[in-house]
Each structure stands twice: as structure tokens, then as C-alpha cells.
Amino acid sequence: MQILFENKYTRTKKFFRETYFYDHFKKSFNIILMLFMAALLAPNLFFAVKSSWHDIISDISVGIGIIFFIVYFIAYPVRVDIAAKNEKKLDSENIYTLSATENKIIYRAPNCPEIEISFAKIKKVSKSKNYIMLISEDDTIYAFQKDKFTKGTYDDFIKFLDSKNL
């Protein structure tokens, strides 16, 4: 098949920051988990503050809830830093290539076998400041950097995705 769009980029800290932001804060499961934890924490926090006597159960649950939120929000920049450092440890600057044909995406990474995924297996498209991310059924993110198209253009790619109902 003929390659309609091609995108070549290196994975920088900016790449990890934007793709992990989606993974950490925009996935449905994570949003539901945060809302559930907030729903558990809010009444306990209210009663712990309002109560003149300190109910040990409220204090423990408030403490655990606050620690959970702190750990959850600290985990995002830590994951980004670890991924960026691991990428820098590789010997040379790695060029990643994403190509799109009429029916599939082709992902090429250094020292890895080529991966092909059908557009039928793309469940969601998300845009960030610098990337358009295609999220597959298995939650793999294929990120096209907006300004790194070597074949085709960003605007044409968006139109192409619209034609695929993505």
C-alpha cells in the first residue's frame, strides 16, 4: 500500500510529557478512579474538620486519601522523567517513524520489528499541543508530531482521520 502520511521524530521529554498526560489524566479509568476517591475523601474530610472530637476512622481515611492524591499527582512527573532518562541512555538519537496508508498505521522504532495496526483497531483520537495521538484498543498510543510530517501535512491528516470517522 502507498504511504499517504509519514511522521519522523525523536522521543523527547516533551513527547513523554504530552503522551503520559493523556495516559495519566485523560483515560476514562483514571478519571473514574479519581472521582471515586474524591467522593470517598470529601465527606470524611468534611466531618474530620467539622467534628470537635477527632474520629480516628475519619482521620485515617482522610490521611490515606490525601496521601493517595499526592502520590498520584507526583507519579506523573516522575514517570515522564524516568522515560526521558531511559531514552537518553540509548547510544544514539533514535528516529521513530509513523506512517499511515489507506487502511493501517505502520510504526517503526529503532532495533524493533515493524508494527502494523488497522484503523479499525483505533478507538480514540486525542490532540495535545504538539501531537495527535491515536489510541488503539489495547491502549497503545501512536503519536504523530504535528510539525514533523515528512509526507503529507497535519491538516490533511486531520481530514483523513475525519474521513475514517475517527
C-alpha positions in Angstrom: 0.0 0.0 0.0 1.1 3.5 -0.7 2.1 5.7 2.3 -0.1 8.7 2.5 1.3 10.3 5.6 4.7 9.9 7.3 6.0 11.4 10.5 9.5 11.1 11.8 10.5 12.3 15.3 12.7 11.7 18.3 11.1 11.0 21.7 12.0 14.0 23.9 10.8 15.0 27.3 8.1 17.0 25.6 6.9 13.8 23.9 6.7 11.9 27.1 5.1 14.8 29.0 2.2 15.1 26.4 1.6 11.4 25.8 1.8 10.5 29.5 -0.5 13.4 30.4 -3.2 11.6 28.3 -2.4 8.3 29.9 -2.4 9.7 33.4 -5.2 12.2 33.4 -7.5 11.6 30.5 -8.1 7.9 30.4 -11.6 7.0 31.5 -10.5 4.5 34.1 -8.2 7.1 35.8 -10.9 9.8 35.7 -13.4 7.4 37.3 -10.8 6.3 39.9 -10.1 10.0 40.8 -13.8 10.8 41.1 -14.4 7.8 43.3 -11.5 8.6 45.6 -12.7 12.3 45.8 -16.2 11.1 46.6 -14.8 9.0 49.4 -12.4 11.7 50.7 -14.8 14.7 50.6 -17.3 13.6 53.3 -14.6 12.2 55.5 -12.6 15.4 55.2 -15.7 17.5 55.9 -16.5 15.5 59.1 -12.9 15.5 60.2 -12.8 19.3 60.0 -16.3 19.9 61.4 -16.1 17.5 64.3 -15.0 18.9 67.6 -13.8 15.4 68.6 -11.4 13.6 66.3 -12.9 10.4 64.9 -10.0 8.1 64.3 -11.7 6.5 61.3 -12.2 9.8 59.6 -8.7 10.9 60.3 -7.2 7.7 58.9 -9.4 7.8 55.8 -8.6 11.5 55.2 -4.9 10.8 55.7 -4.9 7.8 53.3 -7.0 9.8 50.7 -4.6 12.8 50.8 -1.6 10.5 50.5 -3.3 8.8 47.5 -3.8 12.1 45.7 -0.3 13.3 46.5 1.3 10.1 45.2 -1.0 10.0 42.1 -0.1 13.6 41.1 3.7 13.1 41.9 3.7 9.9 39.8 3.1 11.8 36.5 6.3 13.9 36.5 8.3 11.0 37.9 7.1 8.7 35.0 8.0 11.5 32.5 11.5 11.9 34.0 12.2 8.2 34.0 11.1 7.7 30.4 13.1 10.7 29.2 16.2 9.5 31.1 15.8 6.0 29.7 15.5 7.4 26.2 18.7 9.4 26.7 20.6 6.3 27.9 20.4 4.8 24.4 23.6 5.3 22.4 22.3 7.4 19.5 19.5 9.7 18.7 16.6 7.4 17.8 14.3 8.3 15.0 10.8 6.9 15.3 8.6 6.7 12.2 4.8 6.5 11.9 3.3 6.1 8.5 -0.3 5.9 7.5 -1.7 4.1 4.5 -5.4 3.9 3.5 -6.0 1.0 5.9 -3.4 1.0 8.6 -0.7 2.7 10.6 2.9 1.4 10.4 5.2 2.1 13.4 8.9 1.7 13.1 11.2 2.0 16.1 15.0 1.5 16.2 16.0 -2.1 16.8 12.4 -3.3 16.9 10.2 -5.1 14.4 7.8 -3.1 12.4 4.3 -2.9 13.9 1.1 -2.6 11.8 -2.3 -1.7 13.1 -5.5 -1.4 11.3 -7.5 1.9 11.6 -10.4 -0.4 12.7 -8.5 -1.0 15.9 -8.1 2.7 16.7 -10.7 3.5 19.4 -9.9 7.2 20.0 -8.0 10.2 18.7 -6.8 12.8 21.1 -5.0 16.1 20.4 -2.4 17.8 22.5 -0.4 20.9 21.9 2.2 19.2 19.7 0.8 15.8 19.0 -2.2 13.9 17.6 -2.5 10.6 19.4 -4.2 7.6 18.0 -5.2 5.3 20.9 -5.7 1.6 20.0 -8.0 -1.0 21.5 -5.1 -2.2 23.7 -4.4 1.4 24.9 -1.2 1.8 22.9 -0.7 5.4 21.9 0.6 6.2 18.4 1.6 9.8 18.4 2.1 11.9 15.3 4.0 15.1 16.0 2.1 18.0 14.3 5.2 19.7 12.8 7.2 16.6 11.8 5.3 15.3 8.8 7.8 14.3 6.1 4.9 13.1 3.8 1.5 14.8 3.8 0.5 17.6 6.2 -1.1 17.9 9.6 -4.2 19.5 8.2 -4.6 16.8 5.5 -4.0 14.1 8.1 -6.8 15.5 10.3 -9.1 15.4 7.2 -8.0 11.9 6.5 -8.9 10.8 10.1 -12.3 12.5 9.8 -12.9 10.5 6.6 -12.2 7.4 8.7 -14.7 8.6 11.3 -12.0 8.9 14.0 
